[in-house]
Structures are given as C-alpha cells and as structure tokens.
Amino acid sequence: MKISEVFASIQGEGILAGVPSLFIRTSGCNLRCRWCDTPYTSWAPEGEEWAINRIMEWVEGNRGYRHVVLTGGEPMIQPELPVLARRLGDAGFHITVETAGTVYVELVCHLMSISPKLANSTPWEMEGGRRAEAHEKLRINGEVLRRLVSKYDYQLKFVVGEPGDVEEIRQVIQMCGGAPERVLLMPEGRTAEVLRKRAGWLVELCKQHGYRYCPRMHVEIYGDRRGV
C-alpha cells in the first residue's frame, strides 16, 4: 500500500474533533480538487510502499491511542485497504475512513466520513483545465453515496467556499438520503485567518438549515503543515 505519511495527532474535523488519533495517509486520488490541502497525495502523489505488517507494527507501537483514521488522497482506491481495516478492527481500534464518496468498498469501519466534492472543487483554472473535466464527471456519485450512507455509521462533510454552495449541498443530501444532523459544513481555507473570516456567515447557514458547523482544529492549532 502506498503511504504518504503516518502520524499521531488529534482529529481536527467532524463529530470526533479533538479525539487523539493515529493517521494513516495513503497516496493517490481519483480526483483533483482545486483547493486540495494534501496535493502530495493527489496532484503530485508521493510516498513509499508499506506492507500491512509494517503499518500494524507502527500502530501497535502507539497503543495509547484507540482511534485510527484512514485517509488520503482517496484511501478507498487502495486494494489492500479492506485487509488493513480488518486487521485494525481485530486489534480493537476504532476506525474512521475519510473518503470523497466516489468509490464503494465494503470494509470494517466505525465512522464513514464522507466528503462529497462540490462544484467549488473543480480546477477549471489549473493546469489549463486539463484535469477539470475528469474531476467534474467523477466528483459526485449518487449510487455510491447512497450505499455508504445506508451501510455505515456516517457523517457528511462539505467544504464551503461561499453561501451559494448551500443549494448544491441540499441537493446532494436529498440525493443520498443523508440526515441533516449528520451534515457538517466546514469553511474552505488553509489558514486560521481565512477560516475565521468565513466562519461567521457559515455558522449562520448552519443555524438556518439545521446542519453542524465543523471547525478545522488542526489548521487553527498547527497551521497548514504536514504531520499534524
């Protein structure tokens, strides 16, 4: 399995925000988001091959942690992910899988953290737009979203750039049958300053629609850097 990085931190986003967690970040993604905050796993994938046993040795060496987050990139495109998840589950860890919801895989998962990509993610202006058309076709897969929502305990996280994004969010929720109380809206931004600037109007949108506001604690605490 190609791994970009492994590290211990706190979960910065979602309903488990603040929980000490081990992160296993795979490298490789089927999307190319304009605002991707881990381009080293998507636009320019980097990393090295780790055997499942090597990953488990690292995890077992951090037994003070009970939560493991499988993230990327897009971890669901990794063929060995179900094997790793089963090993982690057998070892007693709580498993969160971070996914864009474009690929369906059955695996051991205690929280399926689904982040459907809105139109604000399409990179029309990057690299002459050569990645934009493929991204636009793949970014929303209604069938996969419905299966994930029906199969797993889930949360739906949306990256919001402007107030108008809420209409597309409403459409995606209706498409997949998600419950409003499981919907989290987080501001797009890679600095604490930008996040704070957008938080004001985003909180008001959450209040209006019954969604949760989702902070990005790791950015607020550590800044925009790797391994946190």
Number of C-alpha atoms within 10 A of each C-alpha: 18 19 23 22 17 19 16 17 16 18 22 21 20 22 19 14 16 14 15 17 24 25 23 22 24 30 28 25 21 19 25 23 26 19 16 18 16 19 19 17 24 21 18 11 17 16 16 12 12 13 13 15 11 11 17 15 10 14 23 13 10 14 11 11 17 16 21 22 22 25 21 28 29 24 26 27 19 16 11 14 21 16 13 20 22 16 16 21 17 10 13 11 21 18 22 23 25 22 23 28 28 23 17 16 15 12 16 22 23 16 18 22 27 21 21 23 25 20 15 16 22 23 22 17 11 13 9 9 12 12 19 20 12 14 21 19 11 16 21 19 19 18 14 17 26 18 16 22 20 13 12 16 14 22 22 26 26 22 21 21 18 13 12 9 15 19 9 12 21 14 11 20 19 14 14 18 15 19 15 17 12 17 26 22 24 23 24 21 21 17 14 17 12 12 19 15 12 18 19 11 14 24 17 14 17 19 12 9 13 15 18 21 22 23 19 21 17 20 19 16 11 13 13 16 11 11 13 17
